[in-house]
Amino acid sequence: MNTTSSLWARFQKYFLHYEDLGFSIDISRIDFPEDFFTGMAIPADSACRAMAQLENGAIANPDENRMVGHYWLRNPGLAPTEAIRDEINATRDAIVAFAKEVHGGTILATTGRTFSDLLVIGIGGSALGPQLVADALWSQADALRVHFFDNTDPDGMDKVLAQIGSNLGQTLVVVISKSGGTKESRNGMLVAQAAFTREGLAFAPNFVAVTGKDSDLDKVATAEVWLRRFPMFDWIGGRTSIMSAVGLLPMALQGLDVSSFLAGAAAMDEKTRTDDIRLNAAMLLALMWWYAGQGRGAKDMVVLPYKDRLLLFSRYLQQLVMESLGKEFDLDGKTVNQGIAVYGNKGSTDQHAYVQQLRDGVNNFFATFIEVRKSSPSPQLEVEAGVYPGDYLQGFLRGTRTALHEKGRESITISIPEFNAFQLGALIALYERAVGFYGSLANINAYHQPGVEAGKKAATAILTLQGHVLLHMHATTSPQTSEEIALAINADPEEVFHVARHLAANNPKIHHVSGRSPSLDTFTFSHS
Amino acid sequence: MNTTSSLWARFQKYFLHYEDLGFSIDISRIDFPEDFFTGMAIPADSACRAMAQLENGAIANPDENRMVGHYWLRNPGLAPTEAIRDEINATRDAIVAFAKEVHGGTILATTGRTFSDLLVIGIGGSALGPQLVADALWSQADALRVHFFDNTDPDGMDKVLAQIGSNLGQTLVVVISKSGGTKESRNGMLVAQAAFTREGLAFAPNFVAVTGKDSDLDKVATAEVWLRRFPMFDWIGGRTSIMSAVGLLPMALQGLDVSSFLAGAAAMDEKTRTDDIRLNAAMLLALMWWYAGQGRGAKDMVVLPYKDRLLLFSRYLQQLVMESLGKEFDLDGKTVNQGIAVYGNKGSTDQHAYVQQLRDGVNNFFATFIEVRKSSPSPQLEVEAGVYPGDYLQGFLRGTRTALHEKGRESITISIPEFNAFQLGALIALYERAVGFYGSLANINAYHQPGVEAGKKAATAILTLQGHVLLHMHATTSPQTSEEIALAINADPEEVFHVARHLAANNPKIHHVSGRSPSLDTFTFSHS
């Protein structure tokens, strides 16, 4: 043994643990130099102050002129006004009471029976959080079986409806959309309603909305007299909405422990409110991302939880990190093209997939191992004398960390004592705060998403174009090339080509004949 | 309209479509210069010749002295010997016949009832393919409900067993391990067997092995008289085993169309056997990866299928691409650290997650859009006049492609006519061949995985260490620090610290007290 080994010394020097949470973070395998923290002291201090201002109700999202209030959700006492505090508490109480009524049969489904299933309709921030929670905390004791519509794929929605099967009438449908204008969710809502109607069932008694006050969805839900409406607050962004009604309502309906989840987040918030960098796990995380990626996302973040229940955590973090940090301009308007790419699934599964590249291939990443010390809440099978499946899980994590380190690949290791709603809440809070800090270090607005609009606008333009192409085809009888159609309706021939191909694939009245080149493909509308 | 627009011209110039497959690939939004193909003609030609040799039975995996035969699986006529041809055909026939017997009730479960569920136990190449197929081709008409153990997480396995619930006795269990020595799968097998035993059920009548001849698993299955054994061939690697018994057996048991799946792959193989670069979709793909990443993986591959059923495709490609291409040395022994990082989920869902970063943030990727022209096999709901959910899906794809292009982000678009087993087979073949070509361009062995061993060895060392730590603790009564234990058993104190923490979290006889620093933490074995 060598107790003077530089790694053991380095490990101890930077090891941070929160005794009461059973949490620890090990940054010793990121190769920052000894003076790194000194050099980062001033920006880190600014980041702490920005976070404090945000928590106090500052307009932390200047482009949208909004407060950023997700930390208040788990500690309403922090909210800057009594009105906000009251609406957080009232919403949470209403959710818990509603779930109790659903579970107890005080509220019955449109069929007059108790609810058996839950269909959540949302996308992005209105789906990823509920999906993570539903999968991570699933148990046999769940009150409802949970399903999702998280896209506008008609085949995908049919698949989910087939899985719900004859339980449709006993399915509570929660439609989530902050603006109420998200087309994927609107389409999902219509498809779900049509499914009820096809079965001869009134849908309104099974439908619940989670949306901003007076949004289009709010109006529809009111007009159609849906079972219930829950508010989304203006000061909550989609990717940090998991502790608002967006996350809590599905969670409570599934029968999960909402209070522990919030308590875990509140506890991590509290720990990471310190401006002593070395005691602040979220700041350490942000600083390690900064160091590893040279402050410009030069390395991808590979997230490797050794825990099946955390399979969706990397997908959740993809949104939280990439949508928050992937920005063109900084707060001074300078072009910065910031961001950190995030991917991963779970260990040790991924060791049999891409860990080959992590160890031997292009060194363009840092790994984050997430370790759960207690392998299982239930007794384990002894697979060899004195050895249990969870020992292998731990062995593979440590072994892979070592194998990467040997090859100069950097990693962070986060350890939690066990897995439950409290610890999941704490992990989410840790990353929310790390993202906030990193946003400050990079001097960007981590709370808007201006780039998302462009894709939506371009998509709307395609749908408009589709209408024009269809009208033009309908008005002509001879085969038309995409160039001819484009000329007639003043559009781009390439876009016309794809729209026409799409129409021909889905509309039996439109006939497509391939040519040697796309400009020679023809399309004909059959009036017969 | 501007028909002379450079984009329409460029699109047409490089657009490749396979009329009979309804397949096309659009590489016009990768910004390679006009002379790129000329410059790559010689290496591309070499890659075509290497592929032809591989298909003819060359030792294409020199480190392991193995042939690489996955292309023979869908076209046994290609196999280099009659013996290989015969074992491919015999295995396939045996799988189809076995599935028929299971579905028809000729073979009954240990309970004497027909089988209702399927539990596949495997990891990496023995899980990702079956998981992709099971999810992508699921329908209400499936013969069996499919579940997976794909890790050694005891809690994760308990969760799956809880989902199987009272169907356990009617669950066919397929254990897949080529070497038969993969610990995760061995543990999964033992956990599943113990579950049967707990219910008072004989497990052997429900257990099937897919493994190499005379492997440890083969011996166990023989000794325990399992229901059936199917072979894994020496000349098939895990990440290309989806068309061997590994993929076909679960697929056939689920009731899916094995023949179409193989036919789709065979058709794509055939098309991409041409050495005319511009007509070879797999070569175009490899060349675009090469161009975008400057031949050294400088850009990540973001895979965005606009199709819910292809959600797992990016995870499948993560293994196929990263384990094949992520290599330290080239074939001449030169250090190259090759590879391409792969991530993605599905559109338009991901537009509400990380597409913000793709458009505005760090430009370290190229996107691959996968478009399915026919939105659904079933009639769609009209959500607006003349507009269907699939029109939105198509609109979002085209819109996002445009939004990325506007900002100088490169993309490839692959279009398939509809989604089914045939097209899934074709897509997989396309990527298998692109990976093979890229391996040749990079002059690496794309068919071994030397880096995986290191993590396994390090993990084994941790388990051995755990035994030593436990023995030492057991032999002492006073609290011990990890340094003291490490000194006594001649081990690294940091590893001892983590092993001891893990043991304390899982073994109620081991008591842990935290100190100010890890070196002051103590561990005590309680003999009471």
HADDOCK unambig.tbl for C-alpha pairs under 7 A between the chains (distance, minus, plus):
assign (segid A and resid 1 and name CA) (segid B and resid 486 and name CA) 6.05 0.50 0.50
assign (segid A and resid 1 and name CA) (segid B and resid 487 and name CA) 5.32 0.50 0.50
assign (segid A and resid 1 and name CA) (segid B and resid 490 and name CA) 4.81 0.50 0.50
assign (segid A and resid 1 and name CA) (segid B and resid 491 and name CA) 5.09 0.50 0.50
assign (segid A and resid 1 and name CA) (segid B and resid 492 and name CA) 5.60 0.50 0.50
assign (segid A and resid 2 and name CA) (segid B and resid 492 and name CA) 6.79 0.50 0.50
assign (segid A and resid 3 and name CA) (segid B and resid 483 and name CA) 6.81 0.50 0.50
assign (segid A and resid 3 and name CA) (segid B and resid 493 and name CA) 6.74 0.50 0.50
assign (segid A and resid 8 and name CA) (segid B and resid 493 and name CA) 6.79 0.50 0.50
assign (segid A and resid 8 and name CA) (segid B and resid 494 and name CA) 5.57 0.50 0.50
assign (segid A and resid 12 and name CA) (segid B and resid 517 and name CA) 6.31 0.50 0.50
assign (segid A and resid 12 and name CA) (segid B and resid 518 and name CA) 6.02 0.50 0.50
assign (segid A and resid 123 and name CA) (segid B and resid 349 and name CA) 6.08 0.50 0.50
assign (segid A and resid 123 and name CA) (segid B and resid 352 and name CA) 6.72 0.50 0.50
assign (segid A and resid 124 and name CA) (segid B and resid 349 and name CA) 6.12 0.50 0.50
assign (segid A and resid 124 and name CA) (segid B and resid 350 and name CA) 6.96 0.50 0.50
assign (segid A and resid 124 and name CA) (segid B and resid 352 and name CA) 4.41 0.50 0.50
assign (segid A and resid 124 and name CA) (segid B and resid 353 and name CA) 5.37 0.50 0.50
assign (segid A and resid 140 and name CA) (segid B and resid 162 and name CA) 6.26 0.50 0.50
assign (segid A and resid 150 and name CA) (segid B and resid 349 and name CA) 6.48 0.50 0.50
assign (segid A and resid 151 and name CA) (segid B and resid 348 and name CA) 6.27 0.50 0.50
assign (segid A and resid 151 and name CA) (segid B and resid 349 and name CA) 5.57 0.50 0.50
assign (segid A and resid 152 and name CA) (segid B and resid 389 and name CA) 5.42 0.50 0.50
assign (segid A and resid 152 and name CA) (segid B and resid 390 and name CA) 6.65 0.50 0.50
assign (segid A and resid 152 and name CA) (segid B and resid 392 and name CA) 6.78 0.50 0.50
assign (segid A and resid 152 and name CA) (segid B and resid 393 and name CA) 5.93 0.50 0.50
assign (segid A and resid 153 and name CA) (segid B and resid 307 and name CA) 6.40 0.50 0.50
assign (segid A and resid 153 and name CA) (segid B and resid 308 and name CA) 6.55 0.50 0.50
assign (segid A and resid 153 and name CA) (segid B and resid 389 and name CA) 6.31 0.50 0.50
assign (segid A and resid 153 and name CA) (segid B and resid 390 and name CA) 5.77 0.50 0.50
assign (segid A and resid 153 and name CA) (segid B and resid 393 and name CA) 6.29 0.50 0.50
assign (segid A and resid 154 and name CA) (segid B and resid 375 and name CA) 6.84 0.50 0.50
assign (segid A and resid 154 and name CA) (segid B and resid 376 and name CA) 6.19 0.50 0.50
assign (segid A and resid 154 and name CA) (segid B and resid 380 and name CA) 6.55 0.50 0.50
assign (segid A and resid 154 and name CA) (segid B and resid 389 and name CA) 5.81 0.50 0.50
assign (segid A and resid 154 and name CA) (segid B and resid 390 and name CA) 6.04 0.50 0.50
assign (segid A and resid 155 and name CA) (segid B and resid 375 and name CA) 6.93 0.50 0.50
assign (segid A and resid 155 and name CA) (segid B and resid 376 and name CA) 4.98 0.50 0.50
assign (segid A and resid 156 and name CA) (segid B and resid 308 and name CA) 5.26 0.50 0.50
assign (segid A and resid 156 and name CA) (segid B and resid 309 and name CA) 6.71 0.50 0.50
assign (segid A and resid 162 and name CA) (segid B and resid 140 and name CA) 6.25 0.50 0.50
assign (segid A and resid 187 and name CA) (segid B and resid 383 and name CA) 6.43 0.50 0.50
assign (segid A and resid 187 and name CA) (segid B and resid 389 and name CA) 6.27 0.50 0.50
assign (segid A and resid 190 and name CA) (segid B and resid 383 and name CA) 6.91 0.50 0.50
assign (segid A and resid 191 and name CA) (segid B and resid 381 and name CA) 6.58 0.50 0.50
assign (segid A and resid 297 and name CA) (segid B and resid 362 and name CA) 6.76 0.50 0.50
assign (segid A and resid 307 and name CA) (segid B and resid 153 and name CA) 6.41 0.50 0.50
assign (segid A and resid 308 and name CA) (segid B and resid 153 and name CA) 6.55 0.50 0.50
assign (segid A and resid 308 and name CA) (segid B and resid 156 and name CA) 5.25 0.50 0.50
assign (segid A and resid 309 and name CA) (segid B and resid 156 and name CA) 6.70 0.50 0.50
assign (segid A and resid 318 and name CA) (segid B and resid 353 and name CA) 6.93 0.50 0.50
assign (segid A and resid 318 and name CA) (segid B and resid 354 and name CA) 6.18 0.50 0.50
assign (segid A and resid 319 and name CA) (segid B and resid 353 and name CA) 4.27 0.50 0.50
assign (segid A and resid 319 and name CA) (segid B and resid 354 and name CA) 5.13 0.50 0.50
assign (segid A and resid 322 and name CA) (segid B and resid 354 and name CA) 5.12 0.50 0.50
assign (segid A and resid 322 and name CA) (segid B and resid 357 and name CA) 5.48 0.50 0.50
assign (segid A and resid 323 and name CA) (segid B and resid 353 and name CA) 6.03 0.50 0.50
assign (segid A and resid 323 and name CA) (segid B and resid 354 and name CA) 5.07 0.50 0.50
assign (segid A and resid 323 and name CA) (segid B and resid 356 and name CA) 5.29 0.50 0.50
assign (segid A and resid 323 and name CA) (segid B and resid 357 and name CA) 5.78 0.50 0.50
assign (segid A and resid 326 and name CA) (segid B and resid 356 and name CA) 6.24 0.50 0.50
assign (segid A and resid 326 and name CA) (segid B and resid 357 and name CA) 3.80 0.50 0.50
assign (segid A and resid 326 and name CA) (segid B and resid 360 and name CA) 6.13 0.50 0.50
assign (segid A and resid 326 and name CA) (segid B and resid 361 and name CA) 4.10 0.50 0.50
assign (segid A and resid 326 and name CA) (segid B and resid 362 and name CA) 6.72 0.50 0.50
assign (segid A and resid 327 and name CA) (segid B and resid 357 and name CA) 6.26 0.50 0.50
assign (segid A and resid 327 and name CA) (segid B and resid 360 and name CA) 5.11 0.50 0.50
assign (segid A and resid 327 and name CA) (segid B and resid 361 and name CA) 4.68 0.50 0.50
assign (segid A and resid 328 and name CA) (segid B and resid 360 and name CA) 4.57 0.50 0.50
assign (segid A and resid 328 and name CA) (segid B and resid 361 and name CA) 5.40 0.50 0.50
assign (segid A and resid 337 and name CA) (segid B and resid 360 and name CA) 6.03 0.50 0.50
assign (segid A and resid 337 and name CA) (segid B and resid 361 and name CA) 4.14 0.50 0.50
assign (segid A and resid 337 and name CA) (segid B and resid 362 and name CA) 4.84 0.50 0.50
assign (segid A and resid 338 and name CA) (segid B and resid 361 and name CA) 4.80 0.50 0.50
assign (segid A and resid 338 and name CA) (segid B and resid 362 and name CA) 5.22 0.50 0.50
assign (segid A and resid 339 and name CA) (segid B and resid 357 and name CA) 6.25 0.50 0.50
assign (segid A and resid 339 and name CA) (segid B and resid 361 and name CA) 5.23 0.50 0.50
assign (segid A and resid 339 and name CA) (segid B and resid 362 and name CA) 5.46 0.50 0.50
assign (segid A and resid 343 and name CA) (segid B and resid 343 and name CA) 6.10 0.50 0.50
assign (segid A and resid 348 and name CA) (segid B and resid 151 and name CA) 6.28 0.50 0.50
assign (segid A and resid 349 and name CA) (segid B and resid 123 and name CA) 6.07 0.50 0.50
assign (segid A and resid 349 and name CA) (segid B and resid 124 and name CA) 6.11 0.50 0.50
assign (segid A and resid 349 and name CA) (segid B and resid 150 and name CA) 6.50 0.50 0.50
assign (segid A and resid 349 and name CA) (segid B and resid 151 and name CA) 5.60 0.50 0.50
assign (segid A and resid 350 and name CA) (segid B and resid 124 and name CA) 6.97 0.50 0.50
assign (segid A and resid 351 and name CA) (segid B and resid 452 and name CA) 6.94 0.50 0.50
assign (segid A and resid 352 and name CA) (segid B and resid 123 and name CA) 6.70 0.50 0.50
assign (segid A and resid 352 and name CA) (segid B and resid 124 and name CA) 4.38 0.50 0.50
assign (segid A and resid 353 and name CA) (segid B and resid 124 and name CA) 5.39 0.50 0.50
assign (segid A and resid 353 and name CA) (segid B and resid 318 and name CA) 6.92 0.50 0.50
assign (segid A and resid 353 and name CA) (segid B and resid 319 and name CA) 4.27 0.50 0.50
assign (segid A and resid 353 and name CA) (segid B and resid 323 and name CA) 6.02 0.50 0.50
assign (segid A and resid 354 and name CA) (segid B and resid 318 and name CA) 6.18 0.50 0.50
assign (segid A and resid 354 and name CA) (segid B and resid 319 and name CA) 5.14 0.50 0.50
assign (segid A and resid 354 and name CA) (segid B and resid 322 and name CA) 5.11 0.50 0.50
assign (segid A and resid 354 and name CA) (segid B and resid 323 and name CA) 5.06 0.50 0.50
assign (segid A and resid 355 and name CA) (segid B and resid 452 and name CA) 6.92 0.50 0.50
assign (segid A and resid 356 and name CA) (segid B and resid 323 and name CA) 5.28 0.50 0.50
assign (segid A and resid 356 and name CA) (segid B and resid 326 and name CA) 6.24 0.50 0.50
assign (segid A and resid 356 and name CA) (segid B and resid 449 and name CA) 6.15 0.50 0.50
assign (segid A and resid 356 and name CA) (segid B and resid 451 and name CA) 4.96 0.50 0.50
assign (segid A and resid 356 and name CA) (segid B and resid 452 and name CA) 5.36 0.50 0.50
assign (segid A and resid 357 and name CA) (segid B and resid 322 and name CA) 5.48 0.50 0.50
assign (segid A and resid 357 and name CA) (segid B and resid 323 and name CA) 5.77 0.50 0.50
assign (segid A and resid 357 and name CA) (segid B and resid 326 and name CA) 3.80 0.50 0.50
assign (segid A and resid 357 and name CA) (segid B and resid 327 and name CA) 6.25 0.50 0.50
assign (segid A and resid 357 and name CA) (segid B and resid 339 and name CA) 6.27 0.50 0.50
assign (segid A and resid 359 and name CA) (segid B and resid 451 and name CA) 6.10 0.50 0.50
assign (segid A and resid 360 and name CA) (segid B and resid 326 and name CA) 6.13 0.50 0.50
assign (segid A and resid 360 and name CA) (segid B and resid 327 and name CA) 5.11 0.50 0.50
assign (segid A and resid 360 and name CA) (segid B and resid 328 and name CA) 4.58 0.50 0.50
assign (segid A and resid 360 and name CA) (segid B and resid 337 and name CA) 6.02 0.50 0.50
assign (segid A and resid 360 and name CA) (segid B and resid 451 and name CA) 6.00 0.50 0.50
assign (segid A and resid 361 and name CA) (segid B and resid 326 and name CA) 4.09 0.50 0.50
assign (segid A and resid 361 and name CA) (segid B and resid 327 and name CA) 4.67 0.50 0.50
assign (segid A and resid 361 and name CA) (segid B and resid 328 and name CA) 5.39 0.50 0.50
assign (segid A and resid 361 and name CA) (segid B and resid 337 and name CA) 4.12 0.50 0.50
assign (segid A and resid 361 and name CA) (segid B and resid 338 and name CA) 4.80 0.50 0.50
assign (segid A and resid 361 and name CA) (segid B and resid 339 and name CA) 5.24 0.50 0.50
assign (segid A and resid 362 and name CA) (segid B and resid 297 and name CA) 6.73 0.50 0.50
assign (segid A and resid 362 and name CA) (segid B and resid 326 and name CA) 6.70 0.50 0.50
assign (segid A and resid 362 and name CA) (segid B and resid 337 and name CA) 4.84 0.50 0.50
assign (segid A and resid 362 and name CA) (segid B and resid 338 and name CA) 5.21 0.50 0.50
assign (segid A and resid 362 and name CA) (segid B and resid 339 and name CA) 5.45 0.50 0.50
assign (segid A and resid 373 and name CA) (segid B and resid 502 and name CA) 5.30 0.50 0.50
assign (segid A and resid 373 and name CA) (segid B and resid 505 and name CA) 5.77 0.50 0.50
assign (segid A and resid 374 and name CA) (segid B and resid 502 and name CA) 6.95 0.50 0.50
assign (segid A and resid 374 and name CA) (segid B and resid 505 and name CA) 4.95 0.50 0.50
assign (segid A and resid 374 and name CA) (segid B and resid 506 and name CA) 5.40 0.50 0.50
assign (segid A and resid 375 and name CA) (segid B and resid 154 and name CA) 6.85 0.50 0.50
assign (segid A and resid 375 and name CA) (segid B and resid 155 and name CA) 6.91 0.50 0.50
assign (segid A and resid 375 and name CA) (segid B and resid 506 and name CA) 6.79 0.50 0.50
assign (segid A and resid 376 and name CA) (segid B and resid 154 and name CA) 6.21 0.50 0.50
assign (segid A and resid 376 and name CA) (segid B and resid 155 and name CA) 4.97 0.50 0.50
assign (segid A and resid 380 and name CA) (segid B and resid 154 and name CA) 6.53 0.50 0.50
assign (segid A and resid 381 and name CA) (segid B and resid 191 and name CA) 6.58 0.50 0.50
assign (segid A and resid 383 and name CA) (segid B and resid 187 and name CA) 6.42 0.50 0.50
assign (segid A and resid 383 and name CA) (segid B and resid 190 and name CA) 6.89 0.50 0.50
assign (segid A and resid 389 and name CA) (segid B and resid 152 and name CA) 5.40 0.50 0.50
assign (segid A and resid 389 and name CA) (segid B and resid 153 and name CA) 6.29 0.50 0.50
assign (segid A and resid 389 and name CA) (segid B and resid 154 and name CA) 5.80 0.50 0.50
assign (segid A and resid 389 and name CA) (segid B and resid 187 and name CA) 6.25 0.50 0.50
assign (segid A and resid 390 and name CA) (segid B and resid 152 and name CA) 6.64 0.50 0.50
assign (segid A and resid 390 and name CA) (segid B and resid 153 and name CA) 5.76 0.50 0.50
assign (segid A and resid 390 and name CA) (segid B and resid 154 and name CA) 6.03 0.50 0.50
assign (segid A and resid 392 and name CA) (segid B and resid 152 and name CA) 6.77 0.50 0.50
assign (segid A and resid 393 and name CA) (segid B and resid 152 and name CA) 5.93 0.50 0.50
assign (segid A and resid 393 and name CA) (segid B and resid 153 and name CA) 6.29 0.50 0.50
assign (segid A and resid 395 and name CA) (segid B and resid 459 and name CA) 4.47 0.50 0.50
assign (segid A and resid 395 and name CA) (segid B and resid 460 and name CA) 6.93 0.50 0.50
assign (segid A and resid 395 and name CA) (segid B and resid 462 and name CA) 5.32 0.50 0.50
assign (segid A and resid 395 and name CA) (segid B and resid 463 and name CA) 6.01 0.50 0.50
assign (segid A and resid 396 and name CA) (segid B and resid 455 and name CA) 6.82 0.50 0.50
assign (segid A and resid 396 and name CA) (segid B and resid 456 and name CA) 6.81 0.50 0.50
assign (segid A and resid 396 and name CA) (segid B and resid 459 and name CA) 4.74 0.50 0.50
assign (segid A and resid 398 and name CA) (segid B and resid 459 and name CA) 6.61 0.50 0.50
assign (segid A and resid 399 and name CA) (segid B and resid 455 and name CA) 5.02 0.50 0.50
assign (segid A and resid 399 and name CA) (segid B and resid 456 and name CA) 6.77 0.50 0.50
assign (segid A and resid 399 and name CA) (segid B and resid 458 and name CA) 4.22 0.50 0.50
assign (segid A and resid 399 and name CA) (segid B and resid 459 and name CA) 4.22 0.50 0.50
assign (segid A and resid 399 and name CA) (segid B and resid 462 and name CA) 6.89 0.50 0.50
assign (segid A and resid 400 and name CA) (segid B and resid 455 and name CA) 4.62 0.50 0.50
assign (segid A and resid 403 and name CA) (segid B and resid 454 and name CA) 5.85 0.50 0.50
assign (segid A and resid 403 and name CA) (segid B and resid 455 and name CA) 5.35 0.50 0.50
assign (segid A and resid 403 and name CA) (segid B and resid 458 and name CA) 6.87 0.50 0.50
assign (segid A and resid 449 and name CA) (segid B and resid 356 and name CA) 6.14 0.50 0.50
assign (segid A and resid 451 and name CA) (segid B and resid 356 and name CA) 4.95 0.50 0.50
assign (segid A and resid 451 and name CA) (segid B and resid 359 and name CA) 6.11 0.50 0.50
assign (segid A and resid 451 and name CA) (segid B and resid 360 and name CA) 6.00 0.50 0.50
assign (segid A and resid 452 and name CA) (segid B and resid 351 and name CA) 6.95 0.50 0.50
assign (segid A and resid 452 and name CA) (segid B and resid 355 and name CA) 6.92 0.50 0.50
assign (segid A and resid 452 and name CA) (segid B and resid 356 and name CA) 5.36 0.50 0.50
assign (segid A and resid 454 and name CA) (segid B and resid 403 and name CA) 5.83 0.50 0.50
assign (segid A and resid 455 and name CA) (segid B and resid 396 and name CA) 6.81 0.50 0.50
assign (segid A and resid 455 and name CA) (segid B and resid 399 and name CA) 5.02 0.50 0.50
assign (segid A and resid 455 and name CA) (segid B and resid 400 and name CA) 4.59 0.50 0.50
assign (segid A and resid 455 and name CA) (segid B and resid 403 and name CA) 5.35 0.50 0.50
assign (segid A and resid 456 and name CA) (segid B and resid 396 and name CA) 6.81 0.50 0.50
assign (segid A and resid 456 and name CA) (segid B and resid 399 and name CA) 6.77 0.50 0.50
assign (segid A and resid 458 and name CA) (segid B and resid 399 and name CA) 4.23 0.50 0.50
assign (segid A and resid 458 and name CA) (segid B and resid 403 and name CA) 6.89 0.50 0.50
assign (segid A and resid 459 and name CA) (segid B and resid 395 and name CA) 4.47 0.50 0.50
assign (segid A and resid 459 and name CA) (segid B and resid 396 and name CA) 4.74 0.50 0.50
assign (segid A and resid 459 and name CA) (segid B and resid 398 and name CA) 6.61 0.50 0.50
assign (segid A and resid 459 and name CA) (segid B and resid 399 and name CA) 4.22 0.50 0.50
assign (segid A and resid 460 and name CA) (segid B and resid 395 and name CA) 6.93 0.50 0.50
assign (segid A and resid 462 and name CA) (segid B and resid 395 and name CA) 5.33 0.50 0.50
assign (segid A and resid 462 and name CA) (segid B and resid 399 and name CA) 6.92 0.50 0.50
assign (segid A and resid 463 and name CA) (segid B and resid 395 and name CA) 6.01 0.50 0.50
assign (segid A and resid 483 and name CA) (segid B and resid 3 and name CA) 6.77 0.50 0.50
assign (segid A and resid 486 and name CA) (segid B and resid 1 and name CA) 6.03 0.50 0.50
assign (segid A and resid 487 and name CA) (segid B and resid 1 and name CA) 5.30 0.50 0.50
assign (segid A and resid 490 and name CA) (segid B and resid 1 and name CA) 4.78 0.50 0.50
assign (segid A and resid 491 and name CA) (segid B and resid 1 and name CA) 5.07 0.50 0.50
assign (segid A and resid 492 and name CA) (segid B and resid 1 and name CA) 5.61 0.50 0.50
assign (segid A and resid 492 and name CA) (segid B and resid 2 and name CA) 6.77 0.50 0.50
assign (segid A and resid 493 and name CA) (segid B and resid 3 and name CA) 6.71 0.50 0.50
assign (segid A and resid 493 and name CA) (segid B and resid 8 and name CA) 6.78 0.50 0.50
assign (segid A and resid 494 and name CA) (segid B and resid 8 and name CA) 5.57 0.50 0.50
assign (segid A and resid 502 and name CA) (segid B and resid 373 and name CA) 5.29 0.50 0.50
assign (segid A and resid 502 and name CA) (segid B and resid 374 and name CA) 6.93 0.50 0.50
assign (segid A and resid 505 and name CA) (segid B and resid 373 and name CA) 5.78 0.50 0.50
assign (segid A and resid 505 and name CA) (segid B and resid 374 and name CA) 4.93 0.50 0.50
assign (segid A and resid 506 and name CA) (segid B and resid 374 and name CA) 5.39 0.50 0.50
assign (segid A and resid 506 and name CA) (segid B and resid 375 and name CA) 6.78 0.50 0.50
assign (segid A and resid 517 and name CA) (segid B and resid 12 and name CA) 6.33 0.50 0.50
assign (segid A and resid 518 and name CA) (segid B and resid 12 and name CA) 6.04 0.50 0.50
